Amino acid sequence: MKRIMIASLFLMLGCKEEKKETNVQTEPQIKENVVEKTEAETPVNESQEAQQWLKKNVVSYFKTDLGNLDKEMQKITTKDYYEYKTDAMNVDMDVDGSLTEKEFDDKWKSKFDTKKAGIGIGFLISSQDWINIEVENCDLKSSSKDEYVFNVVLRDDGFKAHYYSVVKVVKENGSFLIADVLQEEPN
């Protein structure tokens, strides 16, 4: 992306050679500042962008009409995670395509930590009902190229409940998606 920006700036500068000398002198200085900012701030901004995206989309998800929750979940998760979590929520349920716990484990253990899937519980929280879910904490735990892991605490003041999880966010095709949620199953 940086290379495209730099190449575009050089192309624009080459096309503007006929302009006054003062304009040509100020444009290279702007170009240098843009390059320095991009290189220096990208890692911090990217993790902060992922964090802001996660907070915004979690709150938005829980404000969605109940009939549209499945579609909303599909929009904010990777395809694999969506299928995995859907299977986890339906383990041993009397619905088409429901898996036993062993079948679920066999199917997904190579891609996910199936012990932290939140089997039989909902997406992001262990409760079926909620009043007003807010993000209490969302702290960056670790990051690598296009992958950010956050310790997340969701709060529902209406039910006086807290939900703890670890959420992995990935950047795919220029946008963020939830790629995994490690949930503790209630006792």
TANOR-V38167 format. One record per residue. NEAR is the number of other C-alpha atoms within 10 Angstrom. D_FIRST is the distance of its C-alpha to the first C-alpha in whole Angstrom. Layout:
near & d_first
NEAR & D_FIRST
NEAR & D_FIRST
//
This chain:
near & d_first
7 & 0
11 & 4
9 & 5
9 & 5
13 & 6
15 & 9
12 & 10
12 & 11
16 & 13
14 & 14
11 & 15
12 & 17
16 & 19
11 & 20
10 & 21
12 & 23
11 & 25
10 & 28
10 & 28
9 & 30
9 & 29
8 & 29
12 & 26
15 & 24
10 & 25
10 & 23
13 & 20
14 & 19
10 & 20
11 & 18
15 & 15
11 & 16
10 & 16
14 & 13
14 & 11
10 & 14
10 & 13
13 & 10
10 & 11
10 & 14
10 & 14
11 & 11
15 & 14
9 & 16
12 & 15
17 & 13
21 & 17
15 & 19
13 & 17
25 & 18
20 & 21
12 & 22
16 & 21
23 & 23
18 & 26
13 & 26
18 & 26
18 & 29
15 & 31
13 & 30
20 & 31
18 & 34
13 & 35
13 & 34
9 & 38
10 & 39
8 & 39
10 & 35
15 & 34
14 & 34
11 & 31
17 & 30
20 & 29
15 & 28
15 & 25
20 & 24
19 & 24
20 & 23
13 & 26
14 & 27
20 & 28
20 & 29
13 & 32
19 & 32
24 & 33
18 & 35
24 & 37
27 & 38
18 & 39
21 & 42
21 & 43
17 & 47
14 & 47
9 & 49
9 & 46
7 & 45
11 & 43
17 & 43
19 & 43
15 & 46
16 & 44
9 & 45
14 & 43
19 & 40
17 & 40
11 & 40
15 & 37
18 & 35
12 & 35
9 & 33
11 & 30
18 & 31
13 & 34
21 & 36
13 & 39
16 & 36
24 & 36
21 & 38
24 & 40
17 & 42
20 & 40
18 & 38
22 & 34
21 & 33
23 & 37
18 & 40
13 & 42
8 & 43
10 & 43
15 & 42
13 & 42
14 & 39
22 & 36
18 & 34
17 & 32
15 & 34
14 & 32
19 & 28
14 & 27
18 & 24
13 & 26
12 & 23
16 & 20
10 & 18
9 & 14
16 & 14
19 & 18
23 & 20
24 & 24
22 & 26
17 & 29
22 & 30
18 & 34
22 & 35
21 & 38
18 & 40
13 & 43
10 & 45
13 & 46
9 & 45
13 & 43
16 & 40
18 & 38
18 & 36
18 & 33
21 & 30
22 & 27
22 & 24
26 & 21
23 & 18
17 & 14
11 & 14
7 & 13
8 & 11
11 & 14
21 & 17
24 & 20
26 & 23
21 & 24
24 & 27
24 & 30
19 & 32
23 & 35
18 & 39
14 & 41
9 & 44
3 & 48
//
